[in-house]
Amino acid sequence: MAYVITDDCIACGTCINECPVEAISEGDIYKIDPDTCIDCGACASVCPTEAIHPE
């Protein structure tokens, strides 16, 4: 099950460096590619707004 980023995202960039498979893309609200995500949760653990959750 891939993780998703909600509208609570503030596009701070903290999660991008944590993703070991580069599944996160930048934008006004960041997005996680569900086909690339390995469900490790590394991004969710560093998100300052808790905007990242399992789908």
Backbone as XML, in Angstrom:
<?xml version="1.0"?>
<chain id="A" units="angstrom">
  <residue number="1" name="MET">
    <atom name="N" x="0.843" y="-1.178" z="0.000"/>
    <atom name="CA" x="0.000" y="0.000" z="0.000"/>
    <atom name="C" x="0.889" y="1.243" z="0.000"/>
  </residue>
  <residue number="2" name="ALA">
    <atom name="N" x="0.725" y="2.080" z="-0.987"/>
    <atom name="CA" x="1.543" y="3.283" z="-1.119"/>
    <atom name="C" x="1.091" y="4.364" z="-0.144"/>
  </residue>
  <residue number="3" name="TYR">
    <atom name="N" x="1.987" y="5.275" z="0.120"/>
    <atom name="CA" x="1.656" y="6.438" z="0.927"/>
    <atom name="C" x="1.124" y="7.538" z="0.018"/>
  </residue>
  <residue number="4" name="VAL">
    <atom name="N" x="0.340" y="8.462" z="0.588"/>
    <atom name="CA" x="-0.190" y="9.611" z="-0.144"/>
    <atom name="C" x="0.103" y="10.874" z="0.647"/>
  </residue>
  <residue number="5" name="ILE">
    <atom name="N" x="0.143" y="11.991" z="-0.046"/>
    <atom name="CA" x="0.363" y="13.283" z="0.587"/>
    <atom name="C" x="-0.933" y="14.076" z="0.488"/>
  </residue>
  <residue number="6" name="THR">
    <atom name="N" x="-1.428" y="14.562" z="1.616"/>
    <atom name="CA" x="-2.694" y="15.284" z="1.663"/>
    <atom name="C" x="-2.505" y="16.774" z="1.407"/>
  </residue>
  <residue number="7" name="ASP">
    <atom name="N" x="-3.618" y="17.494" z="1.404"/>
    <atom name="CA" x="-3.599" y="18.940" z="1.197"/>
    <atom name="C" x="-2.914" y="19.693" z="2.332"/>
  </residue>
  <residue number="8" name="ASP">
    <atom name="N" x="-2.590" y="19.011" z="3.415"/>
    <atom name="CA" x="-1.868" y="19.644" z="4.517"/>
    <atom name="C" x="-0.402" y="19.900" z="4.178"/>
  </residue>
  <residue number="9" name="CYS">
    <atom name="N" x="0.061" y="19.373" z="3.049"/>
    <atom name="CA" x="1.451" y="19.548" z="2.613"/>
    <atom name="C" x="1.768" y="21.024" z="2.421"/>
  </residue>
  <residue number="10" name="ILE">
    <atom name="N" x="2.918" y="21.447" z="2.954"/>
    <atom name="CA" x="3.375" y="22.830" z="2.789"/>
    <atom name="C" x="4.559" y="22.919" z="1.826"/>
  </residue>
  <residue number="11" name="ALA">
    <atom name="N" x="4.840" y="21.841" z="1.117"/>
    <atom name="CA" x="5.909" y="21.778" z="0.110"/>
    <atom name="C" x="7.255" y="22.235" z="0.670"/>
  </residue>
  <residue number="12" name="CYS">
    <atom name="N" x="7.589" y="21.746" z="1.853"/>
    <atom name="CA" x="8.843" y="22.149" z="2.497"/>
    <atom name="C" x="10.052" y="21.379" z="1.967"/>
  </residue>
  <residue number="13" name="GLY">
    <atom name="N" x="9.810" y="20.200" z="1.367"/>
    <atom name="CA" x="10.896" y="19.422" z="0.789"/>
    <atom name="C" x="11.558" y="18.428" z="1.716"/>
  </residue>
  <residue number="14" name="THR">
    <atom name="N" x="11.155" y="18.381" z="2.958"/>
    <atom name="CA" x="11.769" y="17.479" z="3.924"/>
    <atom name="C" x="11.651" y="16.024" z="3.496"/>
  </residue>
  <residue number="15" name="CYS">
    <atom name="N" x="10.517" y="15.642" z="2.952"/>
    <atom name="CA" x="10.265" y="14.238" z="2.612"/>
    <atom name="C" x="11.082" y="13.745" z="1.422"/>
  </residue>
  <residue number="16" name="ILE">
    <atom name="N" x="11.390" y="14.625" z="0.487"/>
    <atom name="CA" x="12.064" y="14.207" z="-0.748"/>
    <atom name="C" x="13.391" y="13.519" z="-0.466"/>
  </residue>
  <residue number="17" name="ASN">
    <atom name="N" x="14.187" y="14.080" z="0.408"/>
    <atom name="CA" x="15.503" y="13.504" z="0.703"/>
    <atom name="C" x="15.420" y="12.196" z="1.471"/>
  </residue>
  <residue number="18" name="GLU">
    <atom name="N" x="14.287" y="11.924" z="2.095"/>
    <atom name="CA" x="14.127" y="10.701" z="2.884"/>
    <atom name="C" x="13.708" y="9.509" z="2.043"/>
  </residue>
  <residue number="19" name="CYS">
    <atom name="N" x="13.137" y="9.741" z="0.868"/>
    <atom name="CA" x="12.611" y="8.648" z="0.051"/>
    <atom name="C" x="13.747" y="7.888" z="-0.637"/>
  </residue>
  <residue number="20" name="PRO">
    <atom name="N" x="13.900" y="6.596" z="-0.312"/>
    <atom name="CA" x="15.007" y="5.827" z="-0.886"/>
    <atom name="C" x="14.808" y="5.445" z="-2.356"/>
  </residue>
  <residue number="21" name="VAL">
    <atom name="N" x="13.593" y="5.591" z="-2.866"/>
    <atom name="CA" x="13.323" y="5.203" z="-4.261"/>
    <atom name="C" x="12.890" y="6.378" z="-5.127"/>
  </residue>
  <residue number="22" name="GLU">
    <atom name="N" x="13.031" y="7.594" z="-4.615"/>
    <atom name="CA" x="12.711" y="8.819" z="-5.347"/>
    <atom name="C" x="11.292" y="8.804" z="-5.919"/>
  </residue>
  <residue number="23" name="ALA">
    <atom name="N" x="10.322" y="8.427" z="-5.076"/>
    <atom name="CA" x="8.924" y="8.339" z="-5.502"/>
    <atom name="C" x="8.166" y="9.651" z="-5.333"/>
  </residue>
  <residue number="24" name="ILE">
    <atom name="N" x="8.796" y="10.658" z="-4.734"/>
    <atom name="CA" x="8.109" y="11.916" z="-4.444"/>
    <atom name="C" x="8.499" y="12.970" z="-5.466"/>
  </residue>
  <residue number="25" name="SER">
    <atom name="N" x="7.469" y="13.647" z="-6.021"/>
    <atom name="CA" x="7.727" y="14.720" z="-6.978"/>
    <atom name="C" x="7.275" y="16.050" z="-6.384"/>
  </residue>
  <residue number="26" name="GLU">
    <atom name="N" x="7.981" y="17.110" z="-6.763"/>
    <atom name="CA" x="7.706" y="18.438" z="-6.235"/>
    <atom name="C" x="6.526" y="19.081" z="-6.941"/>
  </residue>
  <residue number="27" name="GLY">
    <atom name="N" x="5.943" y="20.079" z="-6.269"/>
    <atom name="CA" x="4.841" y="20.856" z="-6.803"/>
    <atom name="C" x="4.284" y="21.723" z="-5.694"/>
  </residue>
  <residue number="28" name="ASP">
    <atom name="N" x="3.140" y="22.355" z="-5.943"/>
    <atom name="CA" x="2.495" y="23.139" z="-4.885"/>
    <atom name="C" x="2.196" y="22.238" z="-3.691"/>
  </residue>
  <residue number="29" name="ILE">
    <atom name="N" x="1.743" y="21.030" z="-4.009"/>
    <atom name="CA" x="1.595" y="19.960" z="-3.031"/>
    <atom name="C" x="2.366" y="18.795" z="-3.619"/>
  </residue>
  <residue number="30" name="TYR">
    <atom name="N" x="3.253" y="18.211" z="-2.843"/>
    <atom name="CA" x="4.067" y="17.117" z="-3.363"/>
    <atom name="C" x="3.199" y="15.891" z="-3.613"/>
  </residue>
  <residue number="31" name="LYS">
    <atom name="N" x="3.657" y="15.020" z="-4.497"/>
    <atom name="CA" x="2.927" y="13.808" z="-4.829"/>
    <atom name="C" x="3.857" y="12.598" z="-4.730"/>
  </residue>
  <residue number="32" name="ILE">
    <atom name="N" x="3.273" y="11.454" z="-4.377"/>
    <atom name="CA" x="4.014" y="10.196" z="-4.296"/>
    <atom name="C" x="3.511" y="9.287" z="-5.407"/>
  </residue>
  <residue number="33" name="ASP">
    <atom name="N" x="4.430" y="8.781" z="-6.211"/>
    <atom name="CA" x="4.077" y="7.843" z="-7.276"/>
    <atom name="C" x="3.774" y="6.491" z="-6.627"/>
  </residue>
  <residue number="34" name="PRO">
    <atom name="N" x="2.515" y="6.031" z="-6.701"/>
    <atom name="CA" x="2.156" y="4.775" z="-6.024"/>
    <atom name="C" x="2.837" y="3.544" z="-6.620"/>
  </residue>
  <residue number="35" name="ASP">
    <atom name="N" x="3.258" y="3.628" z="-7.882"/>
    <atom name="CA" x="3.936" y="2.493" z="-8.504"/>
    <atom name="C" x="5.395" y="2.381" z="-8.068"/>
  </residue>
  <residue number="36" name="THR">
    <atom name="N" x="5.962" y="3.481" z="-7.593"/>
    <atom name="CA" x="7.361" y="3.507" z="-7.165"/>
    <atom name="C" x="7.498" y="3.351" z="-5.656"/>
  </residue>
  <residue number="37" name="CYS">
    <atom name="N" x="6.525" y="3.848" z="-4.908"/>
    <atom name="CA" x="6.550" y="3.810" z="-3.441"/>
    <atom name="C" x="6.682" y="2.373" z="-2.934"/>
  </residue>
  <residue number="38" name="ILE">
    <atom name="N" x="7.600" y="2.169" z="-1.972"/>
    <atom name="CA" x="7.810" y="0.828" z="-1.406"/>
    <atom name="C" x="7.216" y="0.706" z="-0.001"/>
  </residue>
  <residue number="39" name="ASP">
    <atom name="N" x="6.399" y="1.682" z="0.394"/>
    <atom name="CA" x="5.685" y="1.622" z="1.667"/>
    <atom name="C" x="6.620" y="1.555" z="2.872"/>
  </residue>
  <residue number="40" name="CYS">
    <atom name="N" x="7.723" y="2.286" z="2.819"/>
    <atom name="CA" x="8.677" y="2.237" z="3.928"/>
    <atom name="C" x="8.313" y="3.205" z="5.052"/>
  </residue>
  <residue number="41" name="GLY">
    <atom name="N" x="7.588" y="4.285" z="4.729"/>
    <atom name="CA" x="7.186" y="5.247" z="5.746"/>
    <atom name="C" x="8.231" y="6.263" z="6.134"/>
  </residue>
  <residue number="42" name="ALA">
    <atom name="N" x="9.369" y="6.256" z="5.474"/>
    <atom name="CA" x="10.432" y="7.209" z="5.826"/>
    <atom name="C" x="9.970" y="8.641" z="5.649"/>
  </residue>
  <residue number="43" name="CYS">
    <atom name="N" x="9.208" y="8.900" z="4.611"/>
    <atom name="CA" x="8.730" y="10.258" z="4.342"/>
    <atom name="C" x="7.743" y="10.715" z="5.417"/>
  </residue>
  <residue number="44" name="ALA">
    <atom name="N" x="6.857" y="9.829" z="5.814"/>
    <atom name="CA" x="5.837" y="10.169" z="6.805"/>
    <atom name="C" x="6.458" y="10.511" z="8.153"/>
  </residue>
  <residue number="45" name="SER">
    <atom name="N" x="7.532" y="9.847" z="8.496"/>
    <atom name="CA" x="8.139" y="10.063" z="9.809"/>
    <atom name="C" x="8.815" y="11.424" z="9.936"/>
  </residue>
  <residue number="46" name="VAL">
    <atom name="N" x="9.135" y="12.086" z="8.818"/>
    <atom name="CA" x="9.814" y="13.385" z="8.879"/>
    <atom name="C" x="8.903" y="14.555" z="8.513"/>
  </residue>
  <residue number="47" name="CYS">
    <atom name="N" x="7.676" y="14.292" z="8.098"/>
    <atom name="CA" x="6.777" y="15.360" z="7.656"/>
    <atom name="C" x="6.353" y="16.237" z="8.843"/>
  </residue>
  <residue number="48" name="PRO">
    <atom name="N" x="6.651" y="17.550" z="8.796"/>
    <atom name="CA" x="6.335" y="18.412" z="9.926"/>
    <atom name="C" x="4.837" y="18.702" z="10.087"/>
  </residue>
  <residue number="49" name="THR">
    <atom name="N" x="4.051" y="18.473" z="9.032"/>
    <atom name="CA" x="2.599" y="18.740" z="9.134"/>
    <atom name="C" x="1.789" y="17.441" z="9.172"/>
  </residue>
  <residue number="50" name="GLU">
    <atom name="N" x="2.462" y="16.313" z="9.243"/>
    <atom name="CA" x="1.797" y="15.002" z="9.252"/>
    <atom name="C" x="0.852" y="14.846" z="8.074"/>
  </residue>
  <residue number="51" name="ALA">
    <atom name="N" x="1.299" y="15.303" z="6.899"/>
    <atom name="CA" x="0.483" y="15.272" z="5.680"/>
    <atom name="C" x="0.625" y="13.979" z="4.903"/>
  </residue>
  <residue number="52" name="ILE">
    <atom name="N" x="1.477" y="13.058" z="5.359"/>
    <atom name="CA" x="1.734" y="11.834" z="4.621"/>
    <atom name="C" x="1.173" y="10.641" z="5.399"/>
  </residue>
  <residue number="53" name="HIS">
    <atom name="N" x="0.327" y="9.867" z="4.700"/>
    <atom name="CA" x="-0.351" y="8.739" z="5.330"/>
    <atom name="C" x="-0.394" y="7.560" z="4.377"/>
  </residue>
  <residue number="54" name="PRO">
    <atom name="N" x="-0.546" y="6.337" z="4.915"/>
    <atom name="CA" x="-0.780" y="5.187" z="4.016"/>
    <atom name="C" x="-2.104" y="5.392" z="3.292"/>
  </residue>
  <residue number="55" name="GLU">
    <atom name="N" x="-2.151" y="4.966" z="2.049"/>
    <atom name="CA" x="-3.368" y="5.130" z="1.254"/>
    <atom name="C" x="-4.469" y="4.220" z="1.741"/>
  </residue>
</chain>
